[in-house]
Amino acid sequence: MADTGGISFLRTTRGAYPVLYGPGRSSGRRQQVLRSSPGDRVALIGAGVTLHNCLAAAEELAREGVPARVIDLYSVKPLDVAALREASAVTGGRLLVAEDHHPEGGIGGAVLEALALEARPPRVVQCAVRELPGSGTPEELMEAAGISAGRIAAAARELLRDGGA
């Protein structure tokens, strides 16, 4: 952020999550593809806590024989549109975005906007918080909001049943 001109925003999580990137990681890309194969059937896109849930959902889907790409979309501006296009092409246009806040103005909206004018726009499903949260453990709140690993995997299965784009 120190090397970026203009306004920056940094969001951190409260939980103790596994470290995904070591110190010295450098990438010109604004997204990181953490899991991929040429046979991916759906792409799971998250950031922060939902990225960890996407990774867990991808594991759950893999046990069922469904390969899933996982993208860390940690920067919404600028987006790595090429990585999103590639994910859409490989998965037949099946993208699922998981975010731990309301869908308006979030990463799902950024993905939709970036790919809206494609010749074959992808089908983008948004798992996001749609009601005011209550009290509970982080796991209970993510389950209630529909952004737990199990709920992300279920939404991915539904996207696959519906046929995607």
C-alpha positions as protocol buffer text, in pm:
chain_id: "A"
residue {
  index: 1
  type: MET
  ca { x: 0 y: 0 z: 0 }
}
residue {
  index: 2
  type: ALA
  ca { x: 291 y: 232 z: 70 }
}
residue {
  index: 3
  type: ASP
  ca { x: 389 y: 215 z: -297 }
}
residue {
  index: 4
  type: THR
  ca { x: 34 y: 277 z: -426 }
}
residue {
  index: 5
  type: GLY
  ca { x: -76 y: 628 z: -510 }
}
residue {
  index: 6
  type: GLY
  ca { x: -414 y: 748 z: -392 }
}
residue {
  index: 7
  type: ILE
  ca { x: -649 y: 607 z: -134 }
}
residue {
  index: 8
  type: SER
  ca { x: -593 y: 255 z: 2 }
}
residue {
  index: 9
  type: PHE
  ca { x: -799 y: 36 z: 229 }
}
residue {
  index: 10
  type: LEU
  ca { x: -670 y: -249 z: 444 }
}
residue {
  index: 11
  type: ARG
  ca { x: -906 y: -494 z: 609 }
}
residue {
  index: 12
  type: THR
  ca { x: -789 y: -749 z: 861 }
}
residue {
  index: 13
  type: THR
  ca { x: -957 y: -1048 z: 1023 }
}
residue {
  index: 14
  type: ARG
  ca { x: -1004 y: -1117 z: 1391 }
}
residue {
  index: 15
  type: GLY
  ca { x: -962 y: -1493 z: 1381 }
}
residue {
  index: 16
  type: ALA
  ca { x: -651 y: -1706 z: 1389 }
}
residue {
  index: 17
  type: TYR
  ca { x: -636 y: -1833 z: 1031 }
}
residue {
  index: 18
  type: PRO
  ca { x: -356 y: -2026 z: 861 }
}
residue {
  index: 19
  type: VAL
  ca { x: -97 y: -1816 z: 681 }
}
residue {
  index: 20
  type: LEU
  ca { x: -140 y: -1856 z: 307 }
}
residue {
  index: 21
  type: TYR
  ca { x: 146 y: -1642 z: 183 }
}
residue {
  index: 22
  type: GLY
  ca { x: 498 y: -1624 z: 313 }
}
residue {
  index: 23
  type: PRO
  ca { x: 688 y: -1300 z: 371 }
}
residue {
  index: 24
  type: GLY
  ca { x: 858 y: -1213 z: 39 }
}
residue {
  index: 25
  type: ARG
  ca { x: 566 y: -1310 z: -182 }
}
residue {
  index: 26
  type: SER
  ca { x: 545 y: -1072 z: -467 }
}
residue {
  index: 27
  type: SER
  ca { x: 302 y: -1081 z: -751 }
}
residue {
  index: 28
  type: GLY
  ca { x: 199 y: -830 z: -1012 }
}
residue {
  index: 29
  type: ARG
  ca { x: -145 y: -992 z: -1018 }
}
residue {
  index: 30
  type: ARG
  ca { x: -429 y: -851 z: -812 }
}
residue {
  index: 31
  type: GLN
  ca { x: -567 y: -1199 z: -750 }
}
residue {
  index: 32
  type: GLN
  ca { x: -398 y: -1522 z: -653 }
}
residue {
  index: 33
  type: VAL
  ca { x: -522 y: -1855 z: -784 }
}
residue {
  index: 34
  type: LEU
  ca { x: -467 y: -2089 z: -489 }
}
residue {
  index: 35
  type: ARG
  ca { x: -613 y: -2403 z: -639 }
}
residue {
  index: 36
  type: SER
  ca { x: -671 y: -2491 z: -1002 }
}
residue {
  index: 37
  type: SER
  ca { x: -680 y: -2766 z: -1261 }
}
residue {
  index: 38
  type: PRO
  ca { x: -772 y: -2781 z: -1629 }
}
residue {
  index: 39
  type: GLY
  ca { x: -1087 y: -2972 z: -1530 }
}
residue {
  index: 40
  type: ASP
  ca { x: -1225 y: -2723 z: -1278 }
}
residue {
  index: 41
  type: ARG
  ca { x: -1606 y: -2717 z: -1291 }
}
residue {
  index: 42
  type: VAL
  ca { x: -1665 y: -2413 z: -1069 }
}
residue {
  index: 43
  type: ALA
  ca { x: -1455 y: -2122 z: -940 }
}
residue {
  index: 44
  type: LEU
  ca { x: -1487 y: -2019 z: -576 }
}
residue {
  index: 45
  type: ILE
  ca { x: -1381 y: -1659 z: -517 }
}
residue {
  index: 46
  type: GLY
  ca { x: -1327 y: -1513 z: -171 }
}
residue {
  index: 47
  type: ALA
  ca { x: -1116 y: -1277 z: 35 }
}
residue {
  index: 48
  type: GLY
  ca { x: -1013 y: -1289 z: 398 }
}
residue {
  index: 49
  type: VAL
  ca { x: -1219 y: -1530 z: 606 }
}
residue {
  index: 50
  type: THR
  ca { x: -1434 y: -1636 z: 311 }
}
residue {
  index: 51
  type: LEU
  ca { x: -1122 y: -1738 z: 120 }
}
residue {
  index: 52
  type: HIS
  ca { x: -1050 y: -1995 z: 391 }
}
residue {
  index: 53
  type: ASN
  ca { x: -1413 y: -2112 z: 365 }
}
residue {
  index: 54
  type: CYS
  ca { x: -1374 y: -2138 z: -14 }
}
residue {
  index: 55
  type: LEU
  ca { x: -1064 y: -2355 z: 31 }
}
residue {
  index: 56
  type: ALA
  ca { x: -1252 y: -2581 z: 273 }
}
residue {
  index: 57
  type: ALA
  ca { x: -1551 y: -2595 z: 35 }
}
residue {
  index: 58
  type: ALA
  ca { x: -1317 y: -2690 z: -251 }
}
residue {
  index: 59
  type: GLU
  ca { x: -1185 y: -2978 z: -37 }
}
residue {
  index: 60
  type: GLU
  ca { x: -1543 y: -3091 z: 31 }
}
residue {
  index: 61
  type: LEU
  ca { x: -1629 y: -3076 z: -339 }
}
residue {
  index: 62
  type: ALA
  ca { x: -1307 y: -3260 z: -432 }
}
residue {
  index: 63
  type: ARG
  ca { x: -1408 y: -3550 z: -206 }
}
residue {
  index: 64
  type: GLU
  ca { x: -1722 y: -3573 z: -423 }
}
residue {
  index: 65
  type: GLY
  ca { x: -1518 y: -3568 z: -745 }
}
residue {
  index: 66
  type: VAL
  ca { x: -1590 y: -3202 z: -828 }
}
residue {
  index: 67
  type: PRO
  ca { x: -1273 y: -3003 z: -900 }
}
residue {
  index: 68
  type: ALA
  ca { x: -1301 y: -2640 z: -797 }
}
residue {
  index: 69
  type: ARG
  ca { x: -1073 y: -2345 z: -864 }
}
residue {
  index: 70
  type: VAL
  ca { x: -1013 y: -2110 z: -570 }
}
residue {
  index: 71
  type: ILE
  ca { x: -923 y: -1745 z: -624 }
}
residue {
  index: 72
  type: ASP
  ca { x: -813 y: -1498 z: -358 }
}
residue {
  index: 73
  type: LEU
  ca { x: -963 y: -1172 z: -477 }
}
residue {
  index: 74
  type: TYR
  ca { x: -788 y: -955 z: -222 }
}
residue {
  index: 75
  type: SER
  ca { x: -793 y: -644 z: -441 }
}
residue {
  index: 76
  type: VAL
  ca { x: -1106 y: -506 z: -601 }
}
residue {
  index: 77
  type: LYS
  ca { x: -931 y: -223 z: -781 }
}
residue {
  index: 78
  type: PRO
  ca { x: -782 y: -297 z: -1016 }
}
residue {
  index: 79
  type: LEU
  ca { x: -916 y: -646 z: -1076 }
}
residue {
  index: 80
  type: ASP
  ca { x: -715 y: -905 z: -1261 }
}
residue {
  index: 81
  type: VAL
  ca { x: -981 y: -945 z: -1529 }
}
residue {
  index: 82
  type: ALA
  ca { x: -764 y: -1192 z: -1723 }
}
residue {
  index: 83
  type: ALA
  ca { x: -764 y: -1433 z: -1425 }
}
residue {
  index: 84
  type: LEU
  ca { x: -1142 y: -1402 z: -1395 }
}
residue {
  index: 85
  type: ARG
  ca { x: -1189 y: -1460 z: -1769 }
}
residue {
  index: 86
  type: GLU
  ca { x: -967 y: -1767 z: -1752 }
}
residue {
  index: 87
  type: ALA
  ca { x: -1163 y: -1904 z: -1456 }
}
residue {
  index: 88
  type: SER
  ca { x: -1488 y: -1843 z: -1642 }
}
residue {
  index: 89
  type: ALA
  ca { x: -1358 y: -2013 z: -1957 }
}
residue {
  index: 90
  type: VAL
  ca { x: -1231 y: -2321 z: -1773 }
}
residue {
  index: 91
  type: THR
  ca { x: -1543 y: -2364 z: -1558 }
}
residue {
  index: 92
  type: GLY
  ca { x: -1801 y: -2304 z: -1829 }
}
residue {
  index: 93
  type: GLY
  ca { x: -1893 y: -1968 z: -1678 }
}
residue {
  index: 94
  type: ARG
  ca { x: -1963 y: -2092 z: -1324 }
}
residue {
  index: 95
  type: LEU
  ca { x: -1830 y: -1844 z: -1068 }
}
residue {
  index: 96
  type: LEU
  ca { x: -1927 y: -1828 z: -701 }
}
residue {
  index: 97
  type: VAL
  ca { x: -1827 y: -1531 z: -489 }
}
residue {
  index: 98
  type: ALA
  ca { x: -1832 y: -1555 z: -108 }
}
residue {
  index: 99
  type: GLU
  ca { x: -1804 y: -1238 z: 98 }
}
residue {
  index: 100
  type: ASP
  ca { x: -1855 y: -1165 z: 465 }
}
residue {
  index: 101
  type: HIS
  ca { x: -2065 y: -853 z: 419 }
}
residue {
  index: 102
  type: HIS
  ca { x: -2365 y: -739 z: 217 }
}
residue {
  index: 103
  type: PRO
  ca { x: -2346 y: -809 z: -155 }
}
residue {
  index: 104
  type: GLU
  ca { x: -2393 y: -444 z: -255 }
}
residue {
  index: 105
  type: GLY
  ca { x: -2062 y: -281 z: -336 }
}
residue {
  index: 106
  type: GLY
  ca { x: -1864 y: -596 z: -270 }
}
residue {
  index: 107
  type: ILE
  ca { x: -1638 y: -827 z: -464 }
}
residue {
  index: 108
  type: GLY
  ca { x: -1933 y: -1001 z: -630 }
}
residue {
  index: 109
  type: GLY
  ca { x: -2041 y: -670 z: -779 }
}
residue {
  index: 110
  type: ALA
  ca { x: -1686 y: -603 z: -895 }
}
residue {
  index: 111
  type: VAL
  ca { x: -1668 y: -943 z: -1066 }
}
residue {
  index: 112
  type: LEU
  ca { x: -2008 y: -893 z: -1230 }
}
residue {
  index: 113
  type: GLU
  ca { x: -1910 y: -548 z: -1354 }
}
residue {
  index: 114
  type: ALA
  ca { x: -1574 y: -667 z: -1488 }
}
residue {
  index: 115
  type: LEU
  ca { x: -1728 y: -952 z: -1688 }
}
residue {
  index: 116
  type: ALA
  ca { x: -2068 y: -804 z: -1782 }
}
residue {
  index: 117
  type: LEU
  ca { x: -1973 y: -724 z: -2141 }
}
residue {
  index: 118
  type: GLU
  ca { x: -1814 y: -1058 z: -2222 }
}
residue {
  index: 119
  type: ALA
  ca { x: -1947 y: -1237 z: -2530 }
}
residue {
  index: 120
  type: ARG
  ca { x: -2075 y: -1506 z: -2292 }
}
residue {
  index: 121
  type: PRO
  ca { x: -2105 y: -1348 z: -1947 }
}
residue {
  index: 122
  type: PRO
  ca { x: -2058 y: -1599 z: -1666 }
}
residue {
  index: 123
  type: ARG
  ca { x: -2320 y: -1702 z: -1416 }
}
residue {
  index: 124
  type: VAL
  ca { x: -2209 y: -1542 z: -1088 }
}
residue {
  index: 125
  type: VAL
  ca { x: -2364 y: -1660 z: -763 }
}
residue {
  index: 126
  type: GLN
  ca { x: -2309 y: -1445 z: -455 }
}
residue {
  index: 127
  type: CYS
  ca { x: -2293 y: -1595 z: -108 }
}
residue {
  index: 128
  type: ALA
  ca { x: -2312 y: -1287 z: 114 }
}
residue {
  index: 129
  type: VAL
  ca { x: -2464 y: -1150 z: 431 }
}
residue {
  index: 130
  type: ARG
  ca { x: -2824 y: -1052 z: 356 }
}
residue {
  index: 131
  type: GLU
  ca { x: -2962 y: -989 z: 704 }
}
residue {
  index: 132
  type: LEU
  ca { x: -2837 y: -812 z: 1013 }
}
residue {
  index: 133
  type: PRO
  ca { x: -2627 y: -1055 z: 1215 }
}
residue {
  index: 134
  type: GLY
  ca { x: -2723 y: -1172 z: 1560 }
}
residue {
  index: 135
  type: SER
  ca { x: -2504 y: -1311 z: 1833 }
}
residue {
  index: 136
  type: GLY
  ca { x: -2303 y: -1629 z: 1804 }
}
residue {
  index: 137
  type: THR
  ca { x: -1963 y: -1775 z: 1743 }
}
residue {
  index: 138
  type: PRO
  ca { x: -1795 y: -1680 z: 1416 }
}
residue {
  index: 139
  type: GLU
  ca { x: -1879 y: -2028 z: 1282 }
}
residue {
  index: 140
  type: GLU
  ca { x: -2247 y: -1992 z: 1377 }
}
residue {
  index: 141
  type: LEU
  ca { x: -2267 y: -1646 z: 1222 }
}
residue {
  index: 142
  type: MET
  ca { x: -2104 y: -1763 z: 896 }
}
residue {
  index: 143
  type: GLU
  ca { x: -2345 y: -2057 z: 879 }
}
residue {
  index: 144
  type: ALA
  ca { x: -2645 y: -1829 z: 943 }
}
residue {
  index: 145
  type: ALA
  ca { x: -2525 y: -1585 z: 674 }
}
residue {
  index: 146
  type: GLY
  ca { x: -2472 y: -1863 z: 420 }
}
residue {
  index: 147
  type: ILE
  ca { x: -2095 y: -1814 z: 391 }
}
residue {
  index: 148
  type: SER
  ca { x: -1965 y: -2118 z: 581 }
}
residue {
  index: 149
  type: ALA
  ca { x: -1765 y: -2379 z: 390 }
}
residue {
  index: 150
  type: GLY
  ca { x: -2064 y: -2613 z: 384 }
}
residue {
  index: 151
  type: ARG
  ca { x: -2300 y: -2345 z: 257 }
}
residue {
  index: 152
  type: ILE
  ca { x: -2049 y: -2239 z: -12 }
}
residue {
  index: 153
  type: ALA
  ca { x: -2014 y: -2602 z: -125 }
}
residue {
  index: 154
  type: ALA
  ca { x: -2396 y: -2637 z: -133 }
}
residue {
  index: 155
  type: ALA
  ca { x: -2428 y: -2320 z: -344 }
}
residue {
  index: 156
  type: ALA
  ca { x: -2161 y: -2455 z: -581 }
}
residue {
  index: 157
  type: ARG
  ca { x: -2351 y: -2782 z: -619 }
}
residue {
  index: 158
  type: GLU
  ca { x: -2667 y: -2587 z: -699 }
}
residue {
  index: 159
  type: LEU
  ca { x: -2478 y: -2379 z: -956 }
}
residue {
  index: 160
  type: LEU
  ca { x: -2355 y: -2699 z: -1118 }
}
residue {
  index: 161
  type: ARG
  ca { x: -2709 y: -2846 z: -1122 }
}
residue {
  index: 162
  type: ASP
  ca { x: -2845 y: -2529 z: -1284 }
}
residue {
  index: 163
  type: GLY
  ca { x: -2587 y: -2559 z: -1560 }
}
residue {
  index: 164
  type: GLY
  ca { x: -2406 y: -2229 z: -1508 }
}
residue {
  index: 165
  type: ALA
  ca { x: -2373 y: -1976 z: -1789 }
}
